[in-house]
Amino acid sequence: MRWFRFAALVLIATILQTSLIDIIAFSAADIKPNLLLILLVFFAVHCKSTDAIVTSFTIGLAADIISSTMGPQIISFGLFGTLLAELNCVITIRKRLYQSLAIFITGELAAALTYFLTFFKAEPVASNTYTELFWTPLYSAIIGPFLFVPAQWLMRMKTNRHWRSSR
Amino acid sequence: MLFTWFMLSGLIFLFAPQSLTSKFQFAFVRTFSWPLGIGRSITLAARKPAATELVSRREYDLLQNHLANVTQQRDQAYQQIKKLSGLSSRFPFEGAKWVLADIITGSTDESRNEFIIDRGAEDGLAKEQFVLGDNSIIGTISAVSARKAKVRLFTDPASKMAVTIAELNVSRLMQGTGDNSAKIRLLQVAHKVKTGDTVYACKKPGFLDAPMIVGKVAQCKRDDENPSVWDITVKPVCDIEMLNDVAIIVMDQRQ
């Protein structure tokens, strides 16, 4: 695992998520993809289990830093990123369709747990939960697999088949 | 084992006070203020509509808001002179300092509506001070670090602000909804309210000397659950997402 490149990639994604992502948002409903969710799934399906735990919690921390409340996303991203990495040891998520599905389901579960933890902390939660629970994961799932290609190149990662055989 | 430690760290962050954890958020903004600012400028440039009007909408809104504020201040001064003629009275905002600040980054999604600005406690900013955009109140300061501050917009679901509508002599709480609007409830239907009425923030000793414009009534209908009260939707009078800078009213606390 190239940790310096990982840090740079997460940093770039965090900055883009806070600023430039609005350009590709559907302005009427303010639906935008979650780059950090895409990265979470990317590292969960491409890394070893131990590395996936570190990447999931780190990405969760980055997501919390740019949100209003600290804590909920570290837990939700960390938990579901780790579970996905464990699942990936049993069933290889290789096809783009399955990667999309993984992003969508992980996004939905993470958003639901984040919503619950934010509510539990007595912080204000999103008034329109459909956007957070459905549209953001869906948008991320559509563009996610296409972003895997430059991320793989940047991280100098092989495809799942090669990686698994080398492991 | 690693997972347990990370989970424990997450729980510590979750239960730590907001004042402590917000320092991480301020540190991120302080460190990466330059790329964040560039990103915001590009986003604003991409969203900016083509200018086809003789006078830009922003300038028009700015002047309209200024007019509404001055009219309200004049009316208040007139009432004071009428009632207290012979007694000396201080003019609203006399001694107040207006701190101009640039917006570094902002978020106006469903769950939160806030800005982070490049002025902080060292510039005299403190929590609950009122923030203006294009001469209208857009929110209050919610957190402050030495050189940065967080502005909670009045459209944020956590924002509650005392307001009054047009000529009505009653104040009610206005709460944000998260979708670029706010709601005023618990106002009896006996009060005459109509779409387009101006909504003013009530004066608050030490923070706001005179009522100032916040928004306009965008929709006014009877509440579904309690038909004896209005369900009023208030929209901002400026395009908050397109703002580049804001002004903060720093009242002289000695007065």
Interface residues (C-beta under 8 A of the other chain):
Chain A: L11 T14 I15 L16 T18 S19 L20 D22 I23 S27 D30 K32 T50 I53 V54 F57 G60 L61 D64 I65 I66 S67 S68 T69 M70 G71 P72 I74 I75 G78 L79 T82 L117 T118 K121 E123 P124 V125 A126 S127 N128 T131 E132
Chain B: L2 F3 F6 M7 S9 G10 L11 F13 L14 F15 A16 Q18 T21 S22 F24 Q25 F28 F32 P35 L36 I38 G39 R40 I42 T43 A46 R47 T105 S107 T108 D109 E110 S111 R112 E114 D156 P157 A158 T177 G178 D179
